[in-house]
Amino acid sequence: MLTSFPIVLASQSPYRRQLLEEAGFLVEPFATGIPEPEPLELGDLHTGLAVLAVMKAGAARKAGKTGLILACDTVSYVNGAVVQKPVDRDDARRMLLAISDNSHEVLTGWCLLRTENELLVSGVETTRLRMRPWTEAEIEAYLDTGEWAGKCGGYGLQMPSDPFVVQMEGSAANVIGVPIERVRRVLAEIPTLVATPPRRA
């Protein structure tokens, strides 16, 4: 078990940080500040998300961060279109209407980079969700909470049980922004990501 394990998070997202800390990591958040192209500008959606995560991890390393760096990039895929964070309340309402009584996917490109040995592992995790219908009153009440701000697709999954999700395939943590289960498996399967290799004389 990874208890009090240090990790550099190439993100200032409080939700990602909370997930990692609850999983037992000591988190050092770092905002890379790099321009982020749209994932589809870098290839297909899966390729683009993985490339973005690698770019963020590389930017953190270039800025002088050392140790194990984790970078993630999350989007929703609704009705054949990539959906990111809403720009305002009206945009969030449009997103909520799109997922109401509908299925959609949340995809997170992730990258783990161990700076001491330049070991890099990346991938994309997908979670599929089915939402029940939203009433107009429910949408407006949710918008009133402000919870849509900064949330991919305008909706933040409510843990441990979400009142609007009727079916979910995959990681709930992935919807929030970090595929914790995948990160744990990769660290267990690739010990050199966890242990810093000895320096040669």
Secondary structure as a PSIPRED ss2 file (coil, helix, strand):
# PSIPRED VFORMAT (PSIPRED V4.0)

   1 M C   1.000  0.000  0.000
   2 L C   1.000  0.000  0.000
   3 T C   1.000  0.000  0.000
   4 S C   1.000  0.000  0.000
   5 F E   0.000  0.000  1.000
   6 P E   0.000  0.000  1.000
   7 I E   0.000  0.000  1.000
   8 V E   0.000  0.000  1.000
   9 L E   0.000  0.000  1.000
  10 A C   1.000  0.000  0.000
  11 S C   1.000  0.000  0.000
  12 Q C   1.000  0.000  0.000
  13 S C   1.000  0.000  0.000
  14 P H   0.000  1.000  0.000
  15 Y H   0.000  1.000  0.000
  16 R H   0.000  1.000  0.000
  17 R H   0.000  1.000  0.000
  18 Q H   0.000  1.000  0.000
  19 L H   0.000  1.000  0.000
  20 L H   0.000  1.000  0.000
  21 E H   0.000  1.000  0.000
  22 E H   0.000  1.000  0.000
  23 A C   1.000  0.000  0.000
  24 G C   1.000  0.000  0.000
  25 F E   0.000  0.000  1.000
  26 L E   0.000  0.000  1.000
  27 V E   0.000  0.000  1.000
  28 E E   0.000  0.000  1.000
  29 P E   0.000  0.000  1.000
  30 F C   1.000  0.000  0.000
  31 A C   1.000  0.000  0.000
  32 T C   1.000  0.000  0.000
  33 G C   1.000  0.000  0.000
  34 I C   1.000  0.000  0.000
  35 P C   1.000  0.000  0.000
  36 E C   1.000  0.000  0.000
  37 P C   1.000  0.000  0.000
  38 E C   1.000  0.000  0.000
  39 P H   0.000  1.000  0.000
  40 L H   0.000  1.000  0.000
  41 E H   0.000  1.000  0.000
  42 L H   0.000  1.000  0.000
  43 G C   1.000  0.000  0.000
  44 D C   1.000  0.000  0.000
  45 L H   0.000  1.000  0.000
  46 H H   0.000  1.000  0.000
  47 T H   0.000  1.000  0.000
  48 G H   0.000  1.000  0.000
  49 L H   0.000  1.000  0.000
  50 A H   0.000  1.000  0.000
  51 V H   0.000  1.000  0.000
  52 L H   0.000  1.000  0.000
  53 A H   0.000  1.000  0.000
  54 V H   0.000  1.000  0.000
  55 M H   0.000  1.000  0.000
  56 K H   0.000  1.000  0.000
  57 A H   0.000  1.000  0.000
  58 G H   0.000  1.000  0.000
  59 A H   0.000  1.000  0.000
  60 A H   0.000  1.000  0.000
  61 R H   0.000  1.000  0.000
  62 K H   0.000  1.000  0.000
  63 A C   1.000  0.000  0.000
  64 G C   1.000  0.000  0.000
  65 K C   1.000  0.000  0.000
  66 T C   1.000  0.000  0.000
  67 G C   1.000  0.000  0.000
  68 L E   0.000  0.000  1.000
  69 I E   0.000  0.000  1.000
  70 L E   0.000  0.000  1.000
  71 A E   0.000  0.000  1.000
  72 C E   0.000  0.000  1.000
  73 D E   0.000  0.000  1.000
  74 T E   0.000  0.000  1.000
  75 V E   0.000  0.000  1.000
  76 S E   0.000  0.000  1.000
  77 Y E   0.000  0.000  1.000
  78 V E   0.000  0.000  1.000
  79 N C   1.000  0.000  0.000
  80 G C   1.000  0.000  0.000
  81 A E   0.000  0.000  1.000
  82 V E   0.000  0.000  1.000
  83 V E   0.000  0.000  1.000
  84 Q C   1.000  0.000  0.000
  85 K C   1.000  0.000  0.000
  86 P C   1.000  0.000  0.000
  87 V C   1.000  0.000  0.000
  88 D C   1.000  0.000  0.000
  89 R H   0.000  1.000  0.000
  90 D H   0.000  1.000  0.000
  91 D H   0.000  1.000  0.000
  92 A H   0.000  1.000  0.000
  93 R H   0.000  1.000  0.000
  94 R H   0.000  1.000  0.000
  95 M H   0.000  1.000  0.000
  96 L H   0.000  1.000  0.000
  97 L H   0.000  1.000  0.000
  98 A H   0.000  1.000  0.000
  99 I H   0.000  1.000  0.000
 100 S C   1.000  0.000  0.000
 101 D C   1.000  0.000  0.000
 102 N C   1.000  0.000  0.000
 103 S E   0.000  0.000  1.000
 104 H E   0.000  0.000  1.000
 105 E E   0.000  0.000  1.000
 106 V E   0.000  0.000  1.000
 107 L E   0.000  0.000  1.000
 108 T E   0.000  0.000  1.000
 109 G E   0.000  0.000  1.000
 110 W E   0.000  0.000  1.000
 111 C E   0.000  0.000  1.000
 112 L E   0.000  0.000  1.000
 113 L E   0.000  0.000  1.000
 114 R E   0.000  0.000  1.000
 115 T C   1.000  0.000  0.000
 116 E C   1.000  0.000  0.000
 117 N C   1.000  0.000  0.000
 118 E C   1.000  0.000  0.000
 119 L E   0.000  0.000  1.000
 120 L E   0.000  0.000  1.000
 121 V E   0.000  0.000  1.000
 122 S E   0.000  0.000  1.000
 123 G E   0.000  0.000  1.000
 124 V E   0.000  0.000  1.000
 125 E E   0.000  0.000  1.000
 126 T E   0.000  0.000  1.000
 127 T E   0.000  0.000  1.000
 128 R E   0.000  0.000  1.000
 129 L E   0.000  0.000  1.000
 130 R E   0.000  0.000  1.000
 131 M E   0.000  0.000  1.000
 132 R C   1.000  0.000  0.000
 133 P C   1.000  0.000  0.000
 134 W C   1.000  0.000  0.000
 135 T C   1.000  0.000  0.000
 136 E H   0.000  1.000  0.000
 137 A H   0.000  1.000  0.000
 138 E H   0.000  1.000  0.000
 139 I H   0.000  1.000  0.000
 140 E H   0.000  1.000  0.000
 141 A H   0.000  1.000  0.000
 142 Y H   0.000  1.000  0.000
 143 L H   0.000  1.000  0.000
 144 D H   0.000  1.000  0.000
 145 T H   0.000  1.000  0.000
 146 G C   1.000  0.000  0.000
 147 E C   1.000  0.000  0.000
 148 W C   1.000  0.000  0.000
 149 A C   1.000  0.000  0.000
 150 G C   1.000  0.000  0.000
 151 K C   1.000  0.000  0.000
 152 C H   0.000  1.000  0.000
 153 G H   0.000  1.000  0.000
 154 G H   0.000  1.000  0.000
 155 Y C   1.000  0.000  0.000
 156 G C   1.000  0.000  0.000
 157 L C   1.000  0.000  0.000
 158 Q C   1.000  0.000  0.000
 159 M C   1.000  0.000  0.000
 160 P C   1.000  0.000  0.000
 161 S C   1.000  0.000  0.000
 162 D C   1.000  0.000  0.000
 163 P C   1.000  0.000  0.000
 164 F C   1.000  0.000  0.000
 165 V E   0.000  0.000  1.000
 166 V E   0.000  0.000  1.000
 167 Q E   0.000  0.000  1.000
 168 M E   0.000  0.000  1.000
 169 E E   0.000  0.000  1.000
 170 G C   1.000  0.000  0.000
 171 S C   1.000  0.000  0.000
 172 A H   0.000  1.000  0.000
 173 A H   0.000  1.000  0.000
 174 N H   0.000  1.000  0.000
 175 V H   0.000  1.000  0.000
 176 I H   0.000  1.000  0.000
 177 G C   1.000  0.000  0.000
 178 V C   1.000  0.000  0.000
 179 P C   1.000  0.000  0.000
 180 I H   0.000  1.000  0.000
 181 E H   0.000  1.000  0.000
 182 R H   0.000  1.000  0.000
 183 V H   0.000  1.000  0.000
 184 R H   0.000  1.000  0.000
 185 R H   0.000  1.000  0.000
 186 V H   0.000  1.000  0.000
 187 L H   0.000  1.000  0.000
 188 A H   0.000  1.000  0.000
 189 E H   0.000  1.000  0.000
 190 I C   1.000  0.000  0.000
 191 P H   0.000  1.000  0.000
 192 T H   0.000  1.000  0.000
 193 L H   0.000  1.000  0.000
 194 V H   0.000  1.000  0.000
 195 A C   1.000  0.000  0.000
 196 T C   1.000  0.000  0.000
 197 P C   1.000  0.000  0.000
 198 P C   1.000  0.000  0.000
 199 R C   1.000  0.000  0.000
 200 R C   1.000  0.000  0.000
 201 A C   1.000  0.000  0.000
